Amino acid sequence: MVSTVIALFVAAGLLVGGAQNARAEEQEAPPSLKWSFAGPFGKYDRGALQRGLKVYKEVCSNCHGLSYIAFRNLADAGGPGYSTAQAAAFASDYKIKDGPNDQGDMFDRPGRTADYFPSPFPNEQAARVVNGGAAPPDLSLITKARSYERGFPFFIFDFFTQFQEQGPNYVAAILQGFEDKPPAGVTIPDGSYYNRYFPGHAIKMPKPLSDGQVTFDDGSPATVAQYSKDVTTFLMWAAEPHMEQRKQLGLEVFVFLIIFAGLMYFTKKKVWADAH
């Protein structure tokens, strides 16, 4: 039975892999990076989360929203590691549209921890007008919403190892995949930019990051590679803020089941010891 299942996987892999290899000539797969949160025991790197938040605030928030994350979440367990006071101070740097007041007018006020990260545009149409017809996506779930095919035989191993880093690999690769001009023989529409990892290679977003653009307080390298990995780590947390608790609970359940299975085995041996 096991050999039959394996044979089916291999056969499917050969069929699917052939089609994927044909597409691979046109679309380069993102490199697989090492992430602190990978694997069953992975955890978020607090330094990377804080650096990534800074990159998001100073660069990404000019075009992209983070509408599913509230400022209070920055102080949650398993998050960037800020205190409630620090989260409140961070929120106060933002202007939040509120109202109406007693005169019926809307007004701006400093952000509170109960507020969510504000969108840089009042609506999608306004976002499209400013960005050449393409509305920048909200980044709250971007590391879960974007992926790529790993191809044969990797997708077989991924099934058993529960590899789920395609999204972070993709986002980090896109941020580093911009080139000044397309390769010879490749043309892209006017108003687009060449990105080696973006499907079709033509992306509306201009290159968002450059070396020295953001200064980190902890002295980490001010490079595009560092920015990309840190902000992707932060966005992974935004998409799955309770990942650490989930993995901890899974480990506890796994240990419980092992102990329970052992107890059941020895109980069975004891109950049926005198049976012949």
Rosetta blueprint (number, residue, H / E / L):
1 M L
2 V H
3 S H
4 T H
5 V H
6 I H
7 A H
8 L H
9 F H
10 V H
11 A H
12 A H
13 G H
14 L H
15 L H
16 V H
17 G H
18 G H
19 A H
20 Q H
21 N H
22 A H
23 R H
24 A H
25 E L
26 E L
27 Q L
28 E L
29 A L
30 P L
31 P L
32 S L
33 L L
34 K L
35 W L
36 S L
37 F L
38 A L
39 G L
40 P L
41 F L
42 G L
43 K L
44 Y L
45 D L
46 R H
47 G H
48 A H
49 L H
50 Q H
51 R H
52 G H
53 L H
54 K H
55 V H
56 Y H
57 K H
58 E H
59 V L
60 C H
61 S H
62 N H
63 C L
64 H L
65 G L
66 L L
67 S L
68 Y L
69 I L
70 A E
71 F H
72 R H
73 N H
74 L H
75 A H
76 D L
77 A L
78 G L
79 G L
80 P L
81 G L
82 Y L
83 S L
84 T H
85 A H
86 Q H
87 A H
88 A H
89 A H
90 F H
91 A H
92 S H
93 D L
94 Y L
95 K E
96 I E
97 K E
98 D E
99 G L
100 P L
101 N L
102 D L
103 Q L
104 G L
105 D L
106 M L
107 F E
108 D E
109 R E
110 P E
111 G L
112 R L
113 T L
114 A L
115 D L
116 Y E
117 F L
118 P L
119 S L
120 P L
121 F L
122 P L
123 N L
124 E H
125 Q H
126 A H
127 A H
128 R H
129 V H
130 V H
131 N L
132 G L
133 G L
134 A L
135 A L
136 P L
137 P L
138 D L
139 L L
140 S L
141 L L
142 I H
143 T H
144 K H
145 A H
146 R L
147 S L
148 Y L
149 E L
150 R L
151 G L
152 F L
153 P L
154 F H
155 F H
156 I H
157 F H
158 D H
159 F H
160 F H
161 T H
162 Q L
163 F L
164 Q L
165 E L
166 Q H
167 G H
168 P H
169 N H
170 Y H
171 V H
172 A H
173 A H
174 I H
175 L H
176 Q H
177 G L
178 F E
179 E L
180 D L
181 K L
182 P L
183 P L
184 A L
185 G L
186 V L
187 T L
188 I L
189 P L
190 D L
191 G L
192 S L
193 Y E
194 Y E
195 N E
196 R L
197 Y L
198 F L
199 P L
200 G L
201 H L
202 A E
203 I E
204 K L
205 M L
206 P L
207 K L
208 P L
209 L L
210 S L
211 D L
212 G L
213 Q L
214 V L
215 T L
216 F L
217 D L
218 D L
219 G L
220 S L
221 P L
222 A L
223 T L
224 V H
225 A H
226 Q H
227 Y H
228 S H
229 K H
230 D H
231 V H
232 T H
233 T H
234 F H
235 L H
236 M H
237 W H
238 A H
239 A H
240 E L
241 P L
242 H L
243 M H
244 E H
245 Q H
246 R H
247 K H
248 Q H
249 L H
250 G H
251 L H
252 E H
253 V H
254 F H
255 V H
256 F H
257 L H
258 I H
259 I H
260 F H
261 A H
262 G H
263 L H
264 M H
265 Y H
266 F H
267 T H
268 K H
269 K H
270 K H
271 V H
272 W L
273 A L
274 D L
275 A L
276 H L
